[in-house]
Amino acid sequence: MNLDLPDVFEILGRCTGFEWDAGNTPKVLARHNVEPGECEQMFFQEPLLVAFDEKHSGAEPRWQALGRTLADRKLYLVFTVRGLLIRVIAAREMNRKERRQYAEAQAGVEESPDL
């Protein structure tokens, strides 16, 4: 684990919006039926679980995230931050293992809402 990594939540706190790739966005919608607005909603719902994606961070830092939409759809995202904008690279529904991890985190937040 690299302790020199910046705090992703500090980075996200400085972000002012989202950047959508004209080529990638239709692919995410066609392959996984995930709308850009659903991806954006995830960043404003708790819990939002984020892990650095060291394996795919060659050209730029990438993170993987588990979260939910306003309609409680559970999503997995891969994203990067360019300047002050969040750029979603991939999005899909969570798989069974991810849903279990997310449910455990969600139960922890509900037990300790002040954290």
N, C-alpha and C positions, 0 to 999 in steps of 0.2 A: 504494500500500500504506500502510495506517495503522499507524504505529509505536506509537501510543498504545494499541493493543489489548492486553488482558491476556493472559498466557500461558495458553492453554486447558488445558495439562497441569497447571498449578498449580491452576486452577479444578477440574478433574476430580479432582485429588488430595484436595481438601477435601470432595468429594461423599460422601454416606453411603448413597445408594440411588437408586432409580428411581421416577418418577411415570408412571403409565399412564392415558391418557385413555380413559374408557369408550366414547366414540364413535369414536375414531381407531383404537384397537387392533384391533377386529374388521375394520375396513377394510383395514389392512395385512395381516392374516392372509388375508382373502378375496381381495384383489387380487394379493398377491405370495407368499402361503404362507410368511410369515416370522413365527415365534413370538416373543413378548416375551422369552423366555429366551435365544433366539439373539441378539437385539439386545444384551442384557446381557452375554453371553459375549464379544462383540466388544471390550468395553472392557478386558478382562483378557488379551487375546492380543496378541502382537507379530508384525509391526509394526501399529500403529494410526496411520493417516495422517489428519490432521485439518486442514481449511482453513476459515477464516472465510468465511461466506456473506454477503458484503456486500449483494448484490442482494435477499436475502430477510430482512434484519435490520432491518426498519422498526420494529416494535413491541418486539422483543427481540432480543438477539444470537443468531444461529444459526450452527451449524457443519455442514459436510459431513464425513463420515468414511468411510474404506475400512478394512475389517478382516475378520477371519475368526472363525468359531465354533469350538468344540471339535471339531466334526466336519469342520473345514476348509472349511465353506461360506463363500464370499466374498460379503460384503454391503456395500452402500452405505447409509449412514444420514444423515438430517438430524436434528439434535437441538439442544436449548437446555438451559440450566441455570436452574432456578428454585430459589432458595435453595440448599439442599444436595442437591437432587435433579436427576438427569439425566432429561430428558423427550424421548423419541424422538418425532419428528413424522412421519417417513416412513422406510420401509425396503424394500429390494428387493435382488435379486441384482445384482452388479456387471455392467456391460456389458463388451464386449471391450476398449475403451480403458482402462477402470478396472482390469480384470484385469491388463493389461499393466503399468500404472503400479504396481500393487500387487506384482506379481511382481518388478519391478526393485527395489522397496524391500525386499522380503522377502530377495532375494539379497544386498543390502547388509547386512542384519542378520545373516544367516548367515555372511558373510565377517568381520564385526566384531562378535561377540556382546557384547563388553565396553562398547560405546558406549551 
